């Protein structure tokens, strides 16, 4: 009798039920403030105060290979620097950047290349915008085309779902753009 009363009371008294609409987490973005990076490398650039720059400690990492961490957003901008020793090396570095960007073709819905050119600062390069659920959404390289070469690739530390990370991606891409615009060789 008690069991029947519990079952009937659980089913009744419901009234109107409607499913809750899908919601998204509210993301509070920090204020855009920048500081300068110039620690022992042949380049200088501005980066956000909410980012942390650490040396890349992976095996095979060169001097001035850096990881710009965005801990609040679980993202990393991997930065690698190479000193150009020959025309052949320069061509190989440019080709490697192209291959690494287009490696994401399997998951990308589009890959756009934008030219970077600032003759007054001797900065040239290409910015790759990778659309879709690719592991990396933005990559670039900067060079003076004679002695210095720097490459950057933005990765999130979770499964890439563009619809979920789009607001954060747009926020961080603005920081990458500030970095590129403020970049200069020493």
N, CA, C and O of each residue as an XYZ file, in Angstrom:
744
protein
N       0.826     -1.183      0.000
C       0.000      0.000      0.000
C       0.885      1.267      0.000
O       0.625      2.229     -0.723
N       1.922      1.229      0.827
C       2.839      2.352      0.901
C       3.562      2.567     -0.432
O       3.757      3.704     -0.862
N       3.957      1.465     -1.083
C       4.631      1.550     -2.375
C       3.710      2.152     -3.435
O       4.148      2.976     -4.237
N       2.469      1.757     -3.445
C       1.508      2.294     -4.408
C       1.305      3.792     -4.190
O       1.189      4.547     -5.155
N       1.263      4.225     -2.935
C       1.081      5.644     -2.626
C       2.281      6.457     -3.116
O       2.113      7.559     -3.640
N       3.500      5.913     -2.944
C       4.699      6.609     -3.416
C       4.712      6.746     -4.929
O       5.036      7.809     -5.460
N       4.356      5.662     -5.627
C       4.347      5.691     -7.095
C       3.311      6.689     -7.599
O       3.598      7.462     -8.513
N       2.119      6.686     -7.023
C       1.079      7.607     -7.468
C       1.431      9.060     -7.149
O       1.136      9.952     -7.945
N       2.044      9.307     -6.022
C       2.396     10.692     -5.678
C       3.539     11.198     -6.557
O       3.603     12.395     -6.840
N       4.438     10.325     -6.994
C       5.545     10.727     -7.859
C       5.054     11.095     -9.246
O       5.622     11.977     -9.890
N       4.003     10.428     -9.716
C       3.500     10.677    -11.068
C       2.546     11.854    -11.118
O       2.444     12.513    -12.153
N       1.871     12.125    -10.073
C       0.872     13.188    -10.074
C       1.492     14.509     -9.663
O       2.694     14.587     -9.409
N       0.688     15.526     -9.601
C       1.106     16.818     -9.099
C       2.130     17.520     -9.973
O       2.726     18.515     -9.563
N       2.331     17.006    -11.167
C       3.372     17.593    -12.022
C       2.946     18.889    -12.660
O       3.767     19.791    -12.826
N       1.707     19.006    -13.015
C       1.271     20.213    -13.705
C       1.938     20.317    -15.066
O       2.154     19.321    -15.756
N       2.248     21.520    -15.422
C       2.882     21.765    -16.723
C       4.390     21.556    -16.623
O       5.044     22.065    -15.713
N       4.921     20.805    -17.566
C       6.372     20.603    -17.627
C       6.837     21.056    -18.995
O       6.246     20.707    -20.017
N       7.886     21.825    -19.001
C       8.501     22.189    -20.278
C      10.012     22.052    -20.107
O      10.573     22.421    -19.075
N      10.653     21.519    -21.135
C      12.106     21.340    -21.023
C      12.813     22.692    -20.957
O      12.356     23.681    -21.530
N      13.919     22.707    -20.256
C      14.706     23.934    -20.156
C      15.430     24.162    -21.478
O      15.917     23.212    -22.091
N      15.502     25.401    -21.914
C      16.235     25.665    -23.157
C      17.733     25.434    -22.945
O      18.252     25.546    -21.834
N      18.412     25.105    -24.062
C      19.860     24.926    -23.995
C      20.502     26.271    -23.658
O      20.086     27.317    -24.156
N      21.492     26.222    -22.828
C      22.192     27.443    -22.440
C      23.676     27.306    -22.701
O      24.178     26.211    -22.957
N      24.353     28.398    -22.635
C      25.794     28.427    -22.817
C      26.419     29.085    -21.604
O      25.808     29.939    -20.961
N      27.641     28.681    -21.297
C      28.348     29.282    -20.191
C      28.614     30.745    -20.503
O      28.933     31.106    -21.636
N      28.483     31.560    -19.505
C      28.816     32.968    -19.683
C      30.322     33.112    -19.501
O      30.888     32.640    -18.514
N      30.949     33.754    -20.443
C      32.384     33.939    -20.395
C      32.649     35.402    -20.088
O      32.227     36.296    -20.821
N      33.358     35.629    -18.987
C      33.736     37.002    -18.642
C      35.171     37.203    -19.114
O      36.105     36.601    -18.584
N      35.326     38.052    -20.111
C      36.642     38.301    -20.678
C      37.372     39.363    -19.868
O      36.765     40.338    -19.426
N      38.678     39.174    -19.673
C      39.457     40.187    -18.959
C      39.649     41.437    -19.803
O      39.469     41.424    -21.021
N      40.015     42.504    -19.131
C      40.295     43.771    -19.806
C      41.542     43.613    -20.671
O      42.515     42.982    -20.257
N      41.512     44.183    -21.861
C      42.658     44.118    -22.779
C      43.747     45.082    -22.305
O      43.621     46.299    -22.441
N      44.811     44.515    -21.750
C      45.987     45.280    -21.353
C      47.204     44.506    -21.821
O      47.231     43.277    -21.749
N      48.218     45.226    -22.304
C      49.371     44.573    -22.912
C      50.672     44.970    -22.229
O      50.784     46.032    -21.617
N      51.638     44.091    -22.353
C      52.988     44.323    -21.862
C      53.955     43.868    -22.944
O      53.563     43.194    -23.896
N      55.215     44.240    -22.791
C      56.195     43.937    -23.830
C      57.033     42.714    -23.462
O      57.465     42.551    -22.321
N      57.248     41.865    -24.455
C      58.161     40.727    -24.294
C      59.448     41.071    -25.034
O      59.425     41.403    -26.219
N      60.586     40.986    -24.314
C      61.874     41.260    -24.956
C      63.011     40.522    -24.251
O      64.123     41.045    -24.172
N      62.758     39.342    -23.748
C      63.711     38.621    -22.897
C      64.708     37.758    -23.678
O      64.443     36.585    -23.944
N      65.837     38.333    -24.040
C      66.948     37.574    -24.590
C      66.767     36.995    -25.983
O      67.595     36.196    -26.420
N      65.744     37.359    -26.671
C      65.502     36.871    -28.031
C      65.676     38.037    -29.003
O      65.607     39.193    -28.587
N      65.900     37.759    -30.280
C      66.132     38.841    -31.245
C      64.848     39.503    -31.758
O      64.803     39.985    -32.890
N      63.818     39.525    -30.929
C      62.551     40.148    -31.304
C      61.857     40.695    -30.070
O      62.170     40.321    -28.940
N      60.906     41.591    -30.312
C      60.114     42.233    -29.268
C      58.676     42.258    -29.764
O      58.429     42.463    -30.952
N      57.719     42.050    -28.848
C      56.309     42.165    -29.204
C      55.481     42.429    -27.953
O      55.946     42.226    -26.832
N      54.255     42.883    -28.159
C      53.306     43.092    -27.055
C      52.440     41.854    -26.920
O      52.062     41.222    -27.907
N      52.135     41.523    -25.667
C      51.248     40.392    -25.407
C      50.353     40.734    -24.217
O      50.698     41.611    -23.425
N      49.209     40.059    -24.076
C      48.256     40.427    -23.025
C      48.762     40.076    -21.622
O      49.488     39.101    -21.432
N      48.361     40.891    -20.652
C      48.772     40.674    -19.266
C      48.168     39.408    -18.677
O      48.697     38.880    -17.698
N      47.087     38.911    -19.239
C      46.471     37.680    -18.724
C      47.087     36.429    -19.351
O      46.636     35.317    -19.078
N      48.102     36.599    -20.181
C      48.831     35.465    -20.765
C      50.154     35.292    -20.027
O      50.684     36.233    -19.437
N      50.672     34.069    -20.074
C      51.936     33.741    -19.439
C      52.857     33.163    -20.505
O      52.479     32.236    -21.222
N      54.073     33.711    -20.610
C      55.024     33.199    -21.596
C      56.075     32.369    -20.874
O      56.702     32.819    -19.915
N      56.248     31.136    -21.366
C      57.231     30.213    -20.804
C      58.080     29.671    -21.938
O      57.607     29.570    -23.070
N      59.338     29.318    -21.652
C      60.148     28.669    -22.690
C      59.569     27.295    -23.025
O      59.041     26.607    -22.151
N      59.669     26.908    -24.275
C      59.242     25.576    -24.702
C      60.313     24.582    -24.254
O      61.468     24.683    -24.670
N      59.939     23.638    -23.421
C      60.899     22.693    -22.843
C      60.865     21.318    -23.512
O      61.505     20.381    -23.035
N      60.128     21.195    -24.603
C      60.086     19.907    -25.308
C      61.441     19.594    -25.933
O      62.208     20.488    -26.291
N      61.707     18.308    -26.051
C      62.942     17.875    -26.712
C      62.957     18.434    -28.138
O      61.949     18.385    -28.842
N      64.075     18.950    -28.542
C      64.213     19.493    -29.892
C      63.853     20.957    -30.009
O      64.047     21.556    -31.067
N      63.325     21.553    -28.933
C      62.966     22.972    -28.976
C      64.232     23.815    -29.027
O      65.207     23.528    -28.333
N      64.211     24.830    -29.833
C      65.365     25.708    -29.978
C      65.331     26.860    -28.994
O      64.373     27.029    -28.241
N      66.384     27.642    -29.014
C      66.392     28.873    -28.218
C      65.289     29.778    -28.735
O      65.025     29.816    -29.937
N      64.665     30.484    -27.862
C      63.586     31.422    -28.203
C      62.353     30.716    -28.770
O      61.587     31.317    -29.523
N      62.159     29.454    -28.415
C      60.891     28.795    -28.670
C      60.067     29.004    -27.413
O      60.513     28.686    -26.311
N      58.865     29.537    -27.579
C      58.058     29.959    -26.439
C      56.653     29.377    -26.517
O      56.159     29.030    -27.590
N      56.030     29.283    -25.356
C      54.615     28.946    -25.266
C      53.918     30.091    -24.552
O      54.168     30.342    -23.373
N      53.039     30.786    -25.274
C      52.231     31.829    -24.665
C      50.931     31.169    -24.210
O      50.056     30.854    -25.016
N      50.834     30.974    -22.915
C      49.682     30.278    -22.336
C      48.568     31.281    -22.021
O      48.823     32.380    -21.529
N      47.339     30.880    -22.313
C      46.149     31.617    -21.914
C      45.409     30.704    -20.933
O      44.438     30.055    -21.321
N      45.850     30.641    -19.659
C      45.323     29.636    -18.723
C      43.812     29.707    -18.528
O      43.158     28.675    -18.383
N      43.263     30.900    -18.524
C      41.827     31.061    -18.304
C      41.002     30.436    -19.438
O      39.856     30.034    -19.238
N      41.605     30.363    -20.629
C      40.888     29.864    -21.802
C      41.409     28.520    -22.294
O      40.939     28.008    -23.310
N      42.370     27.948    -21.586
C      42.961     26.653    -21.949
C      43.461     26.662    -23.397
O      43.153     25.771    -24.188
N      44.234     27.686    -23.712
C      44.782     27.834    -25.061
C      46.270     28.175    -24.974
O      46.742     28.739    -23.987
N      46.993     27.818    -26.036
C      48.426     28.095    -26.105
C      48.784     28.569    -27.502
O      48.375     27.975    -28.500
N      49.556     29.651    -27.557
C      50.146     30.091    -28.815
C      51.591     29.604    -28.790
O      52.417     30.126    -28.041
N      51.888     28.603    -29.611
C      53.233     28.045    -29.696
C      54.043     28.912    -30.655
O      53.641     29.140    -31.796
N      55.187     29.391    -30.173
C      56.032     30.288    -30.957
C      57.404     29.639    -31.126
O      58.026     29.220    -30.150
N      57.861     29.562    -32.359
C      59.204     29.016    -32.611
C      59.994     30.026    -33.436
O      59.468     30.666    -34.346
N      61.262     30.147    -33.091
C      62.152     31.084    -33.774
C      63.336     30.326    -34.346
O      63.890     29.439    -33.696
N      63.720     30.680    -35.563
C      64.918     30.111    -36.184
C      65.718     31.229    -36.827
O      65.165     32.155    -37.421
N      67.021     31.121    -36.696
C      67.897     32.044    -37.402
C      68.166     31.433    -38.778
O      68.551     30.269    -38.879
N      67.967     32.204    -39.810
C      68.099     31.717    -41.181
C      69.577     31.648    -41.554
O      70.294     32.647    -41.481
N      70.027     30.453    -41.954
C      71.436     30.260    -42.304
C      71.676     30.299    -43.814
O      72.794     30.552    -44.264
N      70.615     30.047    -44.596
C      70.788     30.008    -46.054
C      69.442     30.204    -46.740
O      68.391     30.117    -46.105
N      69.487     30.462    -48.015
C      68.254     30.586    -48.819
C      67.481     29.272    -48.787
O      66.253     29.270    -48.703
N      68.201     28.161    -48.853
C      67.565     26.843    -48.810
C      66.819     26.655    -47.492
O      65.689     26.166    -47.491
N      67.426     27.031    -46.380
C      66.774     26.908    -45.078
C      65.528     27.782    -45.020
O      64.489     27.352    -44.520
N      65.628     29.002    -45.529
C      64.480     29.909    -45.558
C      63.322     29.285    -46.334
O      62.183     29.285    -45.865
N      63.616     28.755    -47.515
C      62.581     28.125    -48.338
C      61.949     26.936    -47.616
O      60.737     26.734    -47.701
N      62.759     26.148    -46.904
C      62.248     24.995    -46.158
C      61.348     25.438    -45.005
O      60.317     24.813    -44.753
N      61.724     26.506    -44.305
C      60.898     27.006    -43.201
C      59.547     27.500    -43.702
O      58.516     27.216    -43.093
N      59.548     28.230    -44.801
C      58.294     28.717    -45.379
C      57.427     27.547    -45.831
O      56.219     27.543    -45.593
N      58.030     26.562    -46.475
C      57.285     25.389    -46.939
C      56.733     24.597    -45.754
O      55.601     24.116    -45.808
N      57.522     24.455    -44.682
C      57.043     23.762    -43.484
C      55.833     24.470    -42.882
O      54.879     23.812    -42.469
N      55.858     25.789    -42.826
C      54.714     26.547    -42.298
C      53.470     26.291    -43.124
O      52.377     26.101    -42.591
N      53.656     26.290    -44.428
C      52.533     26.026    -45.331
C      51.977     24.612    -45.094
O      50.765     24.430    -44.983
N      52.863     23.623    -45.019
C      52.432     22.232    -44.794
C      51.737     22.074    -43.449
O      50.711     21.399    -43.356
N      52.289     22.694    -42.399
C      51.696     22.568    -41.067
C      50.314     23.210    -41.006
O      49.426     22.694    -40.328
N      50.122     24.313    -41.693
C      48.802     24.945    -41.727
C      47.818     24.079    -42.510
O      46.685     23.873    -42.074
N      48.245     23.577    -43.656
C      47.337     22.810    -44.507
C      47.183     21.354    -44.061
O      46.404     20.604    -44.649
N      47.915     20.959    -43.037
C      47.729     19.640    -42.433
C      46.329     19.534    -41.814
O      45.809     18.436    -41.620
N      45.736     20.677    -41.511
C      44.412     20.718    -40.885
C      43.270     20.661    -41.901
O      42.105     20.809    -41.533
N      43.596     20.450    -43.161
C      42.590     20.409    -44.219
C      41.524     19.350    -43.958
O      40.370     19.533    -44.346
N      41.887     18.261    -43.317
C      40.950     17.167    -43.057
C      39.752     17.652    -42.251
O      38.620     17.267    -42.548
N      39.973     18.489    -41.237
C      38.886     18.962    -40.373
C      38.430     20.379    -40.706
O      37.337     20.788    -40.315
N      39.255     21.123    -41.421
C      38.937     22.522    -41.705
C      37.874     22.641    -42.787
O      37.825     21.847    -43.726
N      37.027     23.649    -42.634
C      36.050     23.926    -43.688
C      36.624     24.938    -44.685
O      36.140     25.048    -45.811
N      37.662     25.679    -44.264
C      38.349     26.619    -45.161
C      39.674     27.028    -44.526
O      39.807     27.053    -43.302
N      40.643     27.344    -45.366
C      41.916     27.889    -44.905
C      42.221     29.101    -45.777
O      42.385     28.991    -46.992
N      42.291     30.260    -45.125
C      42.579     31.500    -45.837
C      43.987     31.965    -45.493
O      44.433     31.846    -44.353
N      44.670     32.491    -46.485
C      46.011     33.036    -46.292
C      45.937     34.548    -46.454
O      45.387     35.058    -47.430
N      46.500     35.253    -45.480
C      46.590     36.706    -45.566
C      48.045     37.126    -45.522
O      48.818     36.633    -44.701
N      48.407     38.019    -46.391
C      49.792     38.475    -46.471
C      50.078     39.501    -45.383
O      49.252     40.369    -45.101
N      51.253     39.394    -44.776
C      51.723     40.361    -43.787
C      52.919     41.073    -44.413
O      53.874     40.430    -44.849
N      52.862     42.390    -44.456
C      53.957     43.138    -45.069
C      54.106     44.495    -44.380
O      53.197     45.325    -44.400
N      55.263     44.695    -43.776
C      55.599     45.979    -43.176
C      57.062     46.269    -43.518
O      57.952     45.988    -42.716
N      57.315     46.833    -44.710
C      58.692     47.073    -45.153
C      59.479     47.988    -44.213
O      60.695     47.835    -44.090
N      58.817     48.930    -43.550
C      59.527     49.842    -42.650
C      60.163     49.081    -41.485
O      61.239     49.454    -41.018
N      59.506     48.018    -41.012
C      60.045     47.199    -39.919
C      60.744     45.941    -40.428
O      61.255     45.153    -39.632
N      60.771     45.749    -41.739
C      61.320     44.540    -42.363
C      60.625     43.284    -41.831
O      61.266     42.317    -41.418
N      59.302     43.338    -41.857
C      58.499     42.202    -41.403
C      57.576     41.778    -42.548
O      56.797     42.567    -43.082
N      57.700     40.505    -42.895
C      56.891     39.919    -43.955
C      56.409     38.566    -43.466
O      57.038     37.963    -42.597
N      55.315     38.087    -44.007
C      54.842     36.771    -43.603
C      53.471     36.452    -44.138
O      52.944     37.133    -45.018
N      52.910     35.403    -43.589
C      51.570     34.954    -43.967
C      50.816     34.581    -42.696
O      51.371     33.971    -41.782
N      49.538     34.960    -42.656
C      48.629     34.622    -41.560
C      47.604     33.640    -42.113
O      46.887     33.950    -43.065
N      47.540     32.459    -41.514
C      46.590     31.427    -41.934
C      45.404     31.430    -40.978
O      45.569     31.232    -39.775
N      44.212     31.654    -41.516
C      42.985     31.544    -40.737
C      42.343     30.217    -41.118
O      41.992     29.993    -42.276
N      42.192     29.336    -40.122
C      41.692     27.987    -40.369
C      40.302     27.876    -39.769
O      40.145     27.913    -38.549
N      39.290     27.740    -40.623
C      37.899     27.680    -40.181
C      37.468     26.231    -39.979
O      38.006     25.317    -40.603
N      36.499     26.040    -39.105
C      35.973     24.698    -38.851
C      36.524     24.116    -37.565
O      37.099     24.830    -36.744
N      36.345     22.812    -37.394
C      36.745     22.131    -36.163
C      38.172     21.590    -36.223
O      38.430     20.466    -35.792
N      39.077     22.370    -36.744
C      40.483     21.974    -36.827
C      41.151     22.189    -35.469
O      40.688     22.990    -34.657
N      42.234     21.471    -35.236
C      42.955     21.573    -33.966
C      43.546     22.962    -33.764
O      43.597     23.450    -32.635
N      43.991     23.602    -34.832
C      44.548     24.957    -34.761
C      43.694     25.877    -35.622
O      43.364     25.549    -36.762
N      43.339     27.030    -35.065
C      42.478     27.961    -35.790
C      43.225     29.138    -36.400
O      42.698     29.835    -37.267
N      44.448     29.355    -35.946
C      45.238     30.476    -36.456
C      46.716     30.104    -36.430
O      47.216     29.585    -35.432
N      47.405     30.371    -37.526
C      48.840     30.157    -37.618
C      49.426     31.285    -38.450
O      48.741     31.879    -39.283
N      50.694     31.574    -38.219
C      51.345     32.636    -38.978
C      52.847     32.432    -38.935
O      53.374     31.683    -38.112
N      53.524     33.122    -39.849
C      54.968     33.248    -39.729
C      55.363     34.675    -40.070
O      54.714     35.349    -40.870
N      56.451     35.119    -39.437
C      57.010     36.442    -39.665
C      58.492     36.271    -39.969
O      59.162     35.435    -39.363
N      58.996     37.052    -40.892
C      60.402     36.961    -41.262
C      60.899     38.306    -41.779
O      60.116     39.147    -42.220
N      62.215     38.490    -41.715
C      62.810     39.633    -42.403
C      63.362     39.163    -43.751
O      63.930     39.945    -44.514
N      63.183     37.878    -44.024
C      63.548     37.162    -45.258
C      65.056     37.042    -45.490
O      65.486     36.609    -46.559
N      65.856     37.422    -44.495
C      67.301     37.261    -44.645
C      67.945     36.543    -43.460
O      68.786     35.666    -43.657
N      67.557     36.910    -42.213
C      68.223     36.348    -41.033
C      67.279     35.722    -40.008
O      67.682     34.803    -39.295
N      66.048     36.190    -39.917
C      65.159     35.800    -38.827
C      63.836     35.231    -39.329
O      63.283     35.665    -40.339
N      63.354     34.243    -38.583
C      62.100     33.583    -38.948
C      61.371     33.180    -37.666
O      61.953     32.511    -36.812
N      60.115     33.576    -37.525
C      59.304     33.236    -36.357
C      57.980     32.679    -36.822
O      57.357     33.216    -37.738
N      57.549     31.600    -36.191
C      56.284     30.951    -36.532
C      55.424     30.859    -35.288
O      55.939     30.632    -34.193
N      54.111     31.035    -35.445
C      53.169     30.909    -34.339
C      51.992     30.048    -34.737
O      51.541     30.086    -35.882
N      51.487     29.258    -33.772
C      50.318     28.406    -34.008
C      49.478     28.369    -32.729
O      49.984     28.050    -31.654
N      48.201     28.698    -32.859
C      47.283     28.729    -31.724
C      46.530     27.407    -31.614
O      45.914     26.944    -32.574
N      46.592     26.811    -30.428
C      45.883     25.559    -30.150
C      45.100     25.693    -28.848
O      45.541     26.360    -27.912
N      43.943     25.057    -28.802
C      43.183     24.948    -27.562
C      43.447     23.576    -26.966
O      43.634     22.601    -27.693
N      43.463     23.505    -25.642
C      43.802     22.265    -24.944
C      42.577     21.389    -24.696
O      42.459     20.761    -23.644
N      41.683     21.352    -25.649
C      40.522     20.468    -25.583
C      40.059     20.164    -27.008
O      40.591     20.704    -27.978
N      39.074     19.302    -27.111
C      38.580     18.915    -28.434
C      38.031     20.141    -29.157
O      37.226     20.884    -28.595
N      38.458     20.355    -30.392
C      38.015     21.556    -31.103
C      36.555     21.465    -31.546
O      36.194     20.641    -32.386
N      35.742     22.314    -30.971
C      34.345     22.473    -31.387
C      34.142     23.962    -31.607
O      33.966     24.724    -30.657
N      34.166     24.359    -32.845
C      34.159     25.775    -33.178
C      32.973     26.509    -32.561
O      33.122     27.642    -32.103
N      31.802     25.884    -32.544
C      30.638     26.570    -31.994
C      30.813     26.884    -30.511
O      30.216     27.838    -30.011
N      31.617     26.101    -29.802
C      31.840     26.338    -28.376
C      32.965     27.338    -28.124
O      32.873     28.149    -27.203
N      34.019     27.291    -28.925
C      35.182     28.139    -28.653
C      35.186     29.449    -29.442
O      36.081     30.271    -29.247
N      34.220     29.662    -30.319
C      34.250     30.837    -31.202
C      34.412     32.164    -30.461
O      35.240     32.974    -30.877
N      33.662     32.433    -29.380
C      33.862     33.728    -28.702
C      35.281     33.873    -28.135
O      35.871     34.951    -28.207
N      35.820     32.800    -27.578
C      37.178     32.838    -27.024
C      38.198     32.964    -28.154
O      39.170     33.709    -28.035
N      37.979     32.246    -29.235
C      38.875     32.320    -30.394
C      38.939     33.745    -30.935
O      40.026     34.258    -31.203
N      37.795     34.381    -31.096
C      37.766     35.764    -31.577
C      38.518     36.692    -30.622
O      39.230     37.597    -31.057
N      38.352     36.460    -29.321
C      39.021     37.268    -28.302
C      40.543     37.112    -28.391
O      41.273     38.104    -28.378
N      41.016     35.875    -28.483
C      42.465     35.617    -28.529
C      43.067     36.050    -29.870
O      44.207     36.513    -29.906
N      42.322     35.908    -30.968
C      42.839     36.351    -32.275
C      43.158     37.842    -32.263
O      44.094     38.279    -32.933
N      42.394     38.625    -31.512
C      42.701     40.058    -31.390
C      44.063     40.248    -30.726
O      44.821     41.144    -31.099
N      44.373     39.400    -29.738
C      45.683     39.467    -29.083
C      46.799     39.059    -30.032
O      47.879     39.650    -30.015
N      46.546     38.057    -30.856
C      47.539     37.626    -31.852
C      47.782     38.767    -32.848
O      48.919     39.014    -33.252
N      46.715     39.452    -33.235
C      46.869     40.586    -34.154
C      47.682     41.715    -33.531
O      48.500     42.338    -34.208
N      47.460     41.985    -32.233
C      48.255     43.005    -31.537
C      49.714     42.579    -31.505
O      50.610     43.398    -31.708
N      49.953     41.297    -31.252
C      51.320     40.782    -31.230
C      51.998     41.019    -32.574
O      53.122     41.519    -32.626
N      51.322     40.664    -33.651
C      51.901     40.809    -34.987
C      52.144     42.286    -35.329
O      53.196     42.629    -35.868
N      51.181     43.154    -35.020
C      51.328     44.577    -35.345
C      52.425     45.257    -34.531
O      53.065     46.195    -35.007
N      52.643     44.782    -33.295
C      53.666     45.400    -32.438
C      55.035     44.738    -32.615
O      56.025     45.227    -32.071
N      55.105     43.648    -33.355
C      56.328     42.860    -33.490
C      57.424     43.664    -34.183
O      57.169     44.406    -35.131
N      58.642     43.500    -33.690
C      59.800     44.099    -34.359
C      61.035     43.265    -34.056
O      61.125     42.617    -33.013
N      61.975     43.293    -34.975
C      63.254     42.609    -34.785
C      64.172     43.524    -34.004
O      64.103     44.746    -34.139
N      65.026     42.941    -33.192
C      66.017     43.754    -32.447
C      67.202     44.066    -33.337
O      68.141     44.734    -32.905
